[in-house]
Amino acid sequence: MSFYSYKNADPANSPGEISGSALDGLNEKVCIQVQRVYDSCLQQEQLTNKDVTITSYAQVVNKCCCNNSNETTPPASAPVPPITFESCRSSTTDIDISNLTVERLCDRPCFARVRGYIDIPIDILFTDSRCVEYIGKGVVRVNKDVLLSVPDDSIVPYTLEGMASAICVSGTYRGDNVFRLTICVSIILKVLARVEILIPSYGFCSIPPCEEFADNVCDEFFSLPLFPSLNLCENTASDNTTNTGGCGCNNSCGCNRCNGNCNN
């Protein structure tokens, strides 16, 4: 089972919602090492007519039609023009930041001008004239110039990291392994530092045993409440309907429709 399984018999020592006072059970202060986020910002934009060059490609092999899973193999032959663009999206949320500069502002203490190039890896799906499908690897470069709050100098330095997601709206093949794309991009930049921080603690988690996967229909049935809830049938019918068995015309108690009468 998991922390959130209905079979878990010890929810008090597991993550989840708090019932009662949040102070109940706090018994210690714990020092933990974490990545503290000092500042963060999100930018979303549409990049129009962005040229992206694929540096490598592989042939897509349909592995299973039932779950739409594919695998790639080294191409048996190069794509035969004309090339048709199909789709593209970011292959990972990790990004590379290059030419990074941080300039503190005299008129705005604690703030700095952060500039750099954000490189987002993307996968481009395309087909050739033989309807053979390929997937190419490329990088979308975005220039960023933003303001962020940065901490003062310390023995443990802060770092600038980020994450991004991108998906293509349209695209065309320009030749020489270059695709011209219109891309929707979301970029999050973060000022981080690895710190040791003191937090209140409820103690260690009680780890439940793993629940083996099984197509057991009875488990779903047994998880239902033993008796029906009373509040399902508390609503009375409206003035222009007939109340049948204490249910209104809201389909909550088996009412099929509401055309002047509430029919079971």
Helices and strands as residue ranges (DSSP letters): G 11-13, E 28-53, E 56-64, E 69-73, E 84-90, E 96-104, E 111-127, E 133-149, E 159-175, E 178-201, H 217-222, G 230-233, E 257-258, E 262-263
